[in-house]
């Protein structure tokens, strides 16, 4: 028995049979070449190397850091030094979250800067100049960053390194030379404000005479150390705020006037208290309280400045 099939119409006309196209339900697109690799963050490319260098640098500068630690503990004017490394770490963390970058290592430049830092440290150790030693520490950090990632990495880590400057106490000569003009300005301004408030205040050098009250503006009352603390807070605010360069510049320029204004308000409040109160213990208590209130007053004035700038300066991006 044979089985035959009937020819199709195409075969009957002598045409070759055709094959019907097959349509896939889920088409797959095949691309030639290798898939692009996911971006790698700069910190993930050499984490152990950076950790080892940071540990070695911390061990090398441990004596200097111990001196600064004692200053932060014993001098309330430099107590902000405890917060500086943590804030720098936060800035470094924010830089890490900005996205991937392409490192361009500059080992020769970084190595040269590291040699300069070692020379600065040798000089600082010979003359016991801890501020110069701190400068060599910051320069060594810059050298490591340039060696690891070049200028792209320095742009990311630069603000964090620069902010570490505020953990360094001021040199004694700078405190003496700059503190005296600040004392004179604080004495003159406080005397004028007391006179404005109706007190018979008279300036005599760095003394303010109000009847029998003799209010001396000593070195601790110059406001210089408080100015350094307030500058650290202001620079930190500038690094975090998303505003125009003009507003940031105004905040930086306002550091000195706001610090002087806070000190003048403290001296004036102390003078009014000494006039109204005769008990020495109460006077000393108010004097300490006014000293602690200088920073909150300065921060309040800083907030007022930022509030005014927000209403005076138009953000071009927000008004497009």
Order of alpha helices (4+ residues) and beta strands (2+ residues): alpha-alpha-alpha-alpha-alpha-alpha-alpha-alpha-beta-beta-beta-alpha-alpha-alpha
